[in-house]
């Protein structure tokens, strides 16, 4: 008779091949997705469609950045538009008043937001739930009033003009250049999310998301971990805002510090799936394309908001956890039920013993 411990520990060859197969599928998916994104400019029929692609990538950067704090910790922030606006205005103002080169100003603005997000995060993360949502939202409203009223410094309601970093490029070439710059920024943000997700730091953040009090009782420095995640998230959001300023050129405080921008970040991440690397990216593609299509369809009216809301309502009703988790659960129904390692190994052992006994009786 086979040893029971052997039956429990001996891995099945079929099961040992599954992780390798899954890794190969993930690699093919990532490479294929990157190829599709980078080939988009080649199939864009005109500069407008290419600009839509740039905007979708911007949404993807913002929603992925938002997911670095809210996806890991469960703290739903509606104030990330503040960091988006600070990154955009920080880039434009440092170019205007300090005369810095465009991309030097871009990184300086990101560094400024990094520093500012530390005291802001320390104050906001002391509360939870609805209180945190209100605190984060109030930051956007305060900055909107400041940048709209401080006309002598920020331009106020008249806006702020940011000079193009590549003035000699045509409109199409300008969009093409920033398409790849946004793609590079998105790749860096996705890599950062992936590293956090597989680190002990990420595990601690997930413990905070599941039960913060229990995580703290187990020795996790919850406040410090939340603050670090908040700073990383705010910095990437500011970099997305700075890149937008260099691409678009005209800044308006009503748009840069709009609650609607924060809502888009939240909805895109939830739409794709907050616990998945590519969830915010998928949500940005679906919702971003829908937003731009409805804007083109309905013009300057607010009907595009109604159409977008209906789309989200349908998704929430039928895919409450997001697109990626819903598709995964649907595919799991068609897969054969897997036996445990011990049961599968024992069955193979018994089959081998039966064959040996049959050979011995011949």
C-alpha positions as CSV (number, residue, x, y, z in Angstrom):
1,X,0.0,0.0,0.0
2,X,1.3,3.5,-0.8
3,X,2.4,5.8,2.1
4,X,-0.4,8.3,3.0
5,X,2.1,11.1,3.3
6,X,3.3,10.4,-0.2
7,X,-0.2,10.6,-1.5
8,X,-0.6,14.1,0.0
9,X,2.7,15.6,-1.0
10,X,3.4,14.1,-4.4
11,X,2.3,16.7,-7.0
12,X,0.4,15.7,-10.0
13,X,2.2,16.4,-13.3
14,X,-1.1,17.9,-14.7
15,X,-1.4,20.2,-11.8
16,X,2.3,21.2,-11.8
17,X,1.9,22.3,-15.5
18,X,-1.0,24.6,-14.7
19,X,1.0,27.5,-13.1
20,X,3.4,27.4,-16.0
21,X,0.5,27.5,-18.5
22,X,-1.2,30.3,-16.6
23,X,2.1,32.3,-16.6
24,X,2.5,31.8,-20.3
25,X,-1.1,32.9,-20.9
26,X,-0.5,36.1,-18.8
27,X,2.7,36.8,-20.7
28,X,0.9,36.4,-24.0
29,X,-1.9,38.6,-22.8
30,X,0.5,41.4,-21.6
31,X,2.5,41.3,-24.8
32,X,-0.6,41.2,-27.0
33,X,-2.2,44.1,-25.1
34,X,0.9,46.2,-25.3
35,X,1.1,45.5,-29.0
36,X,-2.5,46.6,-29.5
37,X,-2.0,49.8,-27.6
38,X,1.2,50.7,-29.4
39,X,-0.3,49.9,-32.8
40,X,-3.3,52.2,-32.2
41,X,-1.7,55.3,-33.8
42,X,-1.1,53.3,-37.0
43,X,-4.9,52.6,-37.4
44,X,-6.1,56.0,-36.3
45,X,-7.8,57.6,-39.3
46,X,-7.4,61.3,-38.1
47,X,-5.8,63.4,-35.4
48,X,-9.1,63.6,-33.4
49,X,-9.3,59.8,-33.0
50,X,-5.6,59.8,-31.9
51,X,-6.4,62.5,-29.4
52,X,-9.2,60.3,-28.0
53,X,-6.6,57.6,-27.6
54,X,-4.4,60.0,-25.7
55,X,-7.3,61.0,-23.4
56,X,-8.1,57.3,-22.7
57,X,-4.5,56.7,-21.7
58,X,-4.7,59.7,-19.4
59,X,-7.8,58.2,-17.8
60,X,-6.0,54.9,-17.4
61,X,-3.0,56.5,-15.7
62,X,-5.4,58.4,-13.3
63,X,-7.5,55.4,-12.4
64,X,-4.5,53.1,-11.9
65,X,-3.0,55.8,-9.7
66,X,-6.2,56.0,-7.7
67,X,-6.2,52.2,-7.3
68,X,-2.9,52.3,-5.6
69,X,-4.5,53.6,-2.4
70,X,-8.2,52.8,-2.7
71,X,-7.8,49.4,-4.4
72,X,-5.4,48.1,-1.7
73,X,-6.8,49.7,1.4
74,X,-10.5,50.1,0.6
75,X,-10.4,53.9,1.4
76,X,-12.6,55.4,-1.4
77,X,-11.1,58.8,-2.3
78,X,-13.1,61.4,-4.2
79,X,-10.3,64.0,-3.8
80,X,-7.7,62.7,-6.3
81,X,-8.8,65.5,-8.7
82,X,-6.9,67.8,-6.3
83,X,-3.6,66.0,-7.1
84,X,-4.5,66.0,-10.8
85,X,-5.0,69.7,-10.8
86,X,-2.0,70.4,-8.6
87,X,0.2,68.4,-11.0
88,X,-1.2,70.3,-14.0
89,X,-1.0,73.7,-12.5
90,X,2.3,73.0,-10.8
91,X,3.8,72.1,-14.2
92,X,2.4,75.2,-15.9
93,X,3.3,77.7,-13.1
94,X,6.9,76.5,-12.7
95,X,7.3,76.9,-16.5
96,X,5.7,80.4,-16.4
97,X,7.4,81.8,-13.3
98,X,10.7,79.8,-13.0
99,X,11.3,79.4,-16.7
100,X,12.1,75.7,-16.3
101,X,12.1,73.3,-19.3
102,X,8.9,71.5,-19.8
103,X,9.8,68.1,-18.5
104,X,11.9,69.4,-15.7
105,X,8.8,71.4,-14.5
106,X,6.8,68.1,-15.0
107,X,9.0,66.3,-12.5
108,X,9.3,69.2,-10.1
109,X,5.5,69.5,-10.0
110,X,5.4,65.8,-9.2
111,X,7.9,66.2,-6.4
112,X,6.0,69.2,-5.0
113,X,2.8,67.2,-4.8
114,X,4.7,64.3,-3.2
115,X,5.7,66.6,-0.4
116,X,2.3,68.2,-0.1
117,X,0.5,64.9,0.0
118,X,2.3,63.8,3.2
119,X,0.6,66.3,5.6
120,X,-2.7,66.0,3.7
121,X,-2.6,62.2,3.9
122,X,-1.7,62.3,7.5
123,X,-4.7,64.4,8.3
124,X,-7.2,62.7,6.0
125,X,-6.2,59.1,6.8
126,X,-7.0,59.6,10.5
127,X,-10.6,59.0,9.7
128,X,-12.4,56.2,7.9
129,X,-15.4,55.5,5.8
130,X,-17.8,58.3,4.9
131,X,-15.6,60.8,6.9
132,X,-12.6,60.1,4.7
133,X,-14.7,60.6,1.6
134,X,-15.9,64.0,2.9
135,X,-12.4,65.1,3.9
136,X,-10.9,64.1,0.5
137,X,-13.8,65.8,-1.3
138,X,-13.4,69.0,0.7
139,X,-9.8,69.3,-0.5
140,X,-10.9,69.5,-4.1
141,X,-13.5,72.2,-3.4
142,X,-10.9,74.3,-1.4
143,X,-8.3,74.1,-4.2
144,X,-10.9,75.0,-6.8
145,X,-11.8,78.1,-4.9
146,X,-8.2,79.1,-4.4
147,X,-7.1,78.6,-8.0
148,X,-10.2,80.2,-9.4
149,X,-9.9,83.2,-7.1
150,X,-6.2,83.8,-7.2
151,X,-6.3,85.4,-10.6
152,X,-3.0,87.3,-10.4
153,X,-1.0,84.0,-9.9
154,X,-3.0,81.2,-11.5
155,X,-5.0,83.1,-14.1
156,X,-8.2,82.5,-12.3
157,X,-11.3,81.7,-14.4
158,X,-9.4,82.8,-17.5
159,X,-7.2,79.8,-17.2
160,X,-3.5,79.2,-17.7
161,X,-1.6,78.7,-20.9
162,X,1.1,76.1,-20.9
163,X,3.6,76.3,-23.8
164,X,4.1,73.2,-25.9
165,X,7.3,71.3,-25.2
166,X,7.6,70.4,-29.0
167,X,6.5,73.6,-30.8
168,X,7.7,72.5,-34.2
169,X,5.5,69.5,-34.4
170,X,2.2,69.4,-36.3
171,X,-1.0,68.6,-34.5
172,X,-0.9,65.0,-35.5
173,X,2.7,64.6,-34.6
174,X,2.0,66.3,-31.2
175,X,-0.7,63.8,-30.4
176,X,1.4,60.9,-31.5
177,X,4.3,62.0,-29.3
178,X,2.2,62.3,-26.2
179,X,0.4,59.1,-27.0
180,X,3.7,57.2,-26.4
181,X,4.6,59.4,-23.5
182,X,1.3,58.6,-21.8
183,X,1.8,54.9,-22.6
184,X,5.2,55.0,-21.0
185,X,3.7,56.7,-17.8
186,X,1.0,54.1,-17.8
187,X,3.5,51.3,-18.0
188,X,5.5,52.7,-15.1
189,X,2.3,53.0,-13.0
190,X,1.2,49.5,-13.8
191,X,4.7,48.2,-12.9
192,X,4.5,50.0,-9.6
193,X,1.0,48.5,-8.8
194,X,2.3,45.0,-9.7
195,X,5.3,45.4,-7.4
196,X,3.2,46.6,-4.5
197,X,0.7,43.8,-5.1
198,X,3.4,41.1,-4.7
199,X,5.3,42.7,-1.8
200,X,4.9,42.4,1.9
201,X,3.9,46.0,1.9
202,X,1.0,45.1,-0.5
203,X,0.0,42.2,1.8
204,X,-0.2,44.6,4.7
205,X,-2.4,47.0,2.7
206,X,-4.7,44.2,1.8
207,X,-4.9,43.2,5.5
208,X,-5.9,46.8,6.2
209,X,-8.6,46.5,3.5
210,X,-10.1,43.4,5.0
211,X,-9.9,44.4,8.7
212,X,-7.8,47.4,9.7
213,X,-8.3,46.9,13.5
214,X,-7.2,43.3,13.3
215,X,-4.2,44.2,11.1
216,X,-3.2,46.8,13.7
217,X,-3.6,44.3,16.5
218,X,-1.2,42.0,14.7
219,X,1.5,44.6,14.6
220,X,1.0,46.2,11.2
221,X,1.8,50.0,11.4
222,X,-1.4,50.8,9.6
223,X,-1.1,54.6,9.6
224,X,2.4,54.6,8.1
225,X,1.5,52.0,5.4
226,X,-1.6,53.9,4.4
227,X,0.3,57.2,4.2
228,X,3.0,55.6,2.0
229,X,0.3,54.3,-0.4
230,X,-1.4,57.6,-0.4
231,X,1.8,59.5,-1.3
232,X,2.6,57.1,-4.1
233,X,-1.0,57.3,-5.5
234,X,-1.0,61.1,-5.2
235,X,2.4,61.4,-7.0
236,X,1.4,59.3,-10.0
237,X,-1.9,61.2,-10.2
238,X,0.0,64.5,-10.2
239,X,2.3,63.2,-13.0
240,X,-0.8,62.3,-15.0
241,X,-2.0,65.9,-14.5
242,X,1.4,67.3,-15.5
243,X,1.5,65.3,-18.6
244,X,-2.0,66.4,-19.5
245,X,-0.9,70.1,-19.0
246,X,2.0,69.6,-21.5
247,X,-0.3,67.9,-24.0
248,X,-3.4,70.0,-23.9
249,X,-1.8,73.4,-23.1
250,X,-4.9,75.2,-21.7
251,X,-5.7,74.8,-18.0
252,X,-9.1,75.7,-16.5
253,X,-9.5,75.3,-12.7
254,X,-13.2,74.3,-13.1
255,X,-12.0,71.2,-15.1
256,X,-8.7,70.5,-13.4
257,X,-10.3,70.5,-9.9
258,X,-13.6,68.9,-11.0
259,X,-15.3,66.3,-8.9
260,X,-16.2,64.7,-12.1
261,X,-12.5,63.8,-12.7
262,X,-12.4,62.1,-9.3
263,X,-15.6,60.3,-10.1
264,X,-14.2,59.0,-13.4
265,X,-11.2,57.6,-11.6
266,X,-13.4,55.7,-9.2
267,X,-15.9,54.5,-11.7
268,X,-13.2,53.3,-14.2
269,X,-11.4,51.3,-11.5
270,X,-14.6,49.8,-10.2
271,X,-15.8,49.0,-13.7
272,X,-12.7,47.0,-14.6
273,X,-12.1,45.5,-11.1
274,X,-10.1,47.2,-8.4
275,X,-8.3,44.0,-7.3
276,X,-6.8,43.3,-10.7
277,X,-3.7,44.9,-12.3
278,X,-5.5,45.7,-15.6
279,X,-8.9,46.5,-14.1
280,X,-8.5,50.3,-14.1
281,X,-7.0,50.1,-17.6
282,X,-10.0,48.1,-18.9
283,X,-12.4,50.4,-17.2
284,X,-10.7,53.5,-18.7
285,X,-10.9,52.0,-22.2
286,X,-14.6,51.2,-21.9
287,X,-15.7,54.3,-20.1
288,X,-13.2,56.6,-21.7
289,X,-14.3,55.7,-25.2
290,X,-17.9,55.9,-24.1
291,X,-17.4,59.4,-22.7
292,X,-15.7,60.7,-25.8
293,X,-18.3,59.1,-28.1
294,X,-21.2,60.5,-26.1
295,X,-19.6,64.0,-26.1
296,X,-19.2,63.8,-29.9
297,X,-22.8,62.5,-30.2
298,X,-24.5,65.0,-27.9
299,X,-22.2,68.0,-28.3
300,X,-22.0,70.5,-25.5
301,X,-25.2,69.3,-23.7
302,X,-25.1,67.2,-20.5
303,X,-26.7,64.3,-22.2
304,X,-23.4,62.5,-22.4
305,X,-23.4,62.3,-18.6
306,X,-26.9,60.6,-18.7
307,X,-25.7,58.1,-21.3
308,X,-22.6,57.4,-19.4
309,X,-24.6,56.9,-16.2
310,X,-26.9,54.5,-17.9
311,X,-24.0,52.5,-19.2
312,X,-22.5,52.3,-15.7
313,X,-25.9,51.3,-14.3
314,X,-26.1,48.3,-16.6
315,X,-22.6,47.2,-15.8
316,X,-23.2,47.5,-12.0
317,X,-26.4,45.5,-12.3
318,X,-24.9,42.6,-14.2
319,X,-21.2,42.9,-13.2
320,X,-21.2,44.3,-9.6
321,X,-17.5,43.2,-9.0
322,X,-16.2,44.6,-12.3
323,X,-15.7,43.2,-15.7
324,X,-12.6,41.1,-15.1
325,X,-13.9,39.3,-12.0
326,X,-17.3,38.7,-13.7
327,X,-15.6,37.2,-16.8
328,X,-13.4,35.0,-14.7
329,X,-16.3,33.6,-12.7
330,X,-18.2,33.0,-16.0
331,X,-15.2,31.1,-17.5
332,X,-14.8,29.1,-14.3
333,X,-18.3,27.6,-14.8
334,X,-17.2,25.9,-18.0
335,X,-14.0,24.5,-16.5
336,X,-13.9,20.9,-15.1
337,X,-14.0,20.8,-11.4
338,X,-10.5,20.3,-10.0
339,X,-9.7,17.7,-7.4
340,X,-7.4,18.5,-4.6
341,X,-3.7,17.5,-4.9
342,X,-4.0,14.6,-2.4
343,X,-7.1,13.2,-4.1
344,X,-5.6,13.4,-7.6
345,X,-2.3,11.9,-6.5
346,X,-4.0,9.1,-4.6
347,X,-6.1,8.3,-7.7
348,X,-3.0,8.1,-9.9
349,X,-1.2,5.9,-7.3
350,X,-4.1,3.5,-7.0
351,X,-4.3,3.3,-10.8
352,X,-0.6,2.4,-10.9
353,X,-1.0,-0.2,-8.2
354,X,-3.9,-1.8,-10.1
355,X,-1.7,-2.0,-13.2
356,X,1.1,-3.7,-11.3
357,X,-1.3,-6.2,-9.7
358,X,-2.7,-7.0,-13.1
359,X,0.7,-7.6,-14.6
360,X,1.7,-9.9,-11.6
361,X,-1.4,-12.1,-12.1
362,X,-0.7,-12.7,-15.7
